[in-house]
Amino acid sequence: MPIHSSATGWILETRNTGYALGLNPAGLLAHRYWGARLPYISDYPAPFDPIKWSSPDGPHHFVPEEYPGYANTKYIDPCLKVTYADGTRDVVLTYEDFSITISPQPVLDLRFKDSHYPLQLTLHYRIHEEYDLIERWATLENLGDDPILIERAFSAKWTLPPGDNYSLTHLYGRHIDEFHVQRESLTPGLKVIESRRIIPSHRASPWFAVDRIAGEEQGEVWFGTLAWSGNFKITAEATEFASTRISIGLNDWDFAWKLMPHQIFVTPASISGYTKNGLGAASRIFHDYVRNEIIPHGKTPHKILYNSWEATLFDVDEASQSKLAYIAAQMGVELFVMDDGWFHNRNLDNAGLGDWFPDKVKFPNGLGGLITNVNDLGMDFGLWVEPEMVNPDSDLYRAHPDWVIHFPTRARTESRNQLILNMARTDVQNHIIESLDKLLSENNITFIKWDMNRGVSEPGWADAPGDQREIWVRYVQGLYHVWDILRQRHPKVIWQSCASGGGRADFGILKFADQIWTSDNTEATARLNIQEGYSQFLPANTMEAWVTDWDKDLVPLEFRFHVSMCGSLGVGGNLLEWNQSDREAAAKCISLYKEIRHIIQFGDQFRLISSQKNDYSAVQYLSKDKTEGVLFAFRTHIPEPFNIPLIHLRGLDPEALYSIEGVEQTWSGLAWMEAGLKVVLNNLQSKILRIKRI
Ligand code: GLA
């Protein structure tokens, strides 16, 4: 049983980790321990009870509370802040009771009530034993007759073992340059990572890792994420008393939620883990968890797709798409995706969004003809949509100008000539469900690329039933609802989440989408870095990667393919301009990818030499049974003379013998890991070497 309880203390155990919490003598729920699993239950330390404090810092300020409310003399960053109907802004939680449920995974619920007001808080802890992960979220319930205004409700506070000198690793970036890995010391004070755009954004990801001296493959790492596709906030606080804590949850910036009598508010979940084996192991834990537990079609290998966007932009019709489809099929592509430009009046990015039916001029007989052509070539058919958006020049906007997010007294700022439909509204949700359901029911579509190309401005919702600021949360809930209904009605469809590239890449959206469009930047050397950052918390099978023409004069086709083969391979170049030898080279890479994709998409990933830090990089994928692997090595641009670094393989069975393609000797797994190998490359050269256990 992974949950051990007494009247005032709880110990949560996973395969390799232990997490302990309990009520301290003052009745506060204090964090006790998070780290390696200990042999005996009696080993776990008692709840923290401050022995000394000074007048400006009361005892509450010291206690590493699991979920502190803003109250009394606590000046640490709280998880919960509310205003009661009489104006009281102070939440004093007293413990009530606990319960444990077992199925499908064990969950511990701890119930608290405000000592005076009718607010109930339940903290939930779900144990993912085999992944060494703990999932936490909170439920607030208004038990009274007056509304309660919630101003902050985080999902969890994760407390590190006592002390400071921790470093925080997080991801930052921008459009076409996502997922930079940043590691920095946590000095006293508060470091904030957040989004205010209604999507997690390219600027930051809802992911963190904290360590003291960890590297890629060794050292203690505490890591976590938030399963949420909207505004989020991570605060990393190192207190003046050497306590380090990470809070994570909905962003409270411009947020408020009027909790009506007898209603509940449930926060999104935060999932966190601990490993002794470095950032690489932390990533692999999340990769397994996402593939096995989150994405809808986790066990299905992704098809190699062709996407027409960079080839034809908005200029699509049956003839031009069919030509591309014919060449794609010859090369071995399995899924043909028509991107933007196919729907009513869509010739540029200034019109059409909202009207999700085929353009009469480009497709006078609907999409059926093209889909039949594609299917006859042996490929599936997929389509691009951007359902959350309207162009002012669209039938939908003309009919429902009030459906967009706006303030009635302000100009509606357009971005890419578009406005955002208010997904918090049920009429908007129903309209999108019905128009996409029609499209999917009338056409043999097995793949949808769902795009979202702008951040919010003027976040108004004049006729909101509660507080207008609920829009940040209700929008995302509305999006999930729409996607959920469509998935139920069309369970075989594979959905891809795109937000101008990787702007909406998180565990929340992956409950609905099997894939993420990683970045609008398809230049291969830039992609190496973007992909490495992405892999910190998301697995390769969710990472859609196309070979395009962006970099055709700079980077050899094979290199471009090799980079894209590190994820879910796609092709996005203008195939009409590819000569015969390009097409043959592409066909070869595609056929190789078909042989190795099960290792890449479902195996363990090891970042051997970082491309974000080096111009020579290597990444390895290994099947779960350790019998076969693939090594990718890339060299971008390094002046000679250059001493090729040794590549140390990882994860192999130490005693077993392995051969590596193109290398004469057969060595033990341990030798390949300890002695390593050199893969000689020239500038802008890459290699894929297959690893086989003998
Ligand atoms: C966004 C996407 C691209 C493409 C275009 C179409 O930029 O990220 O991949 O689909 O929209 O307009």
Residues whose N, C-alpha, C, O or C-beta is under 5 A from the ligand:
A	BS01	GLA	W309 D339 D340 C498 S500 G501 D520
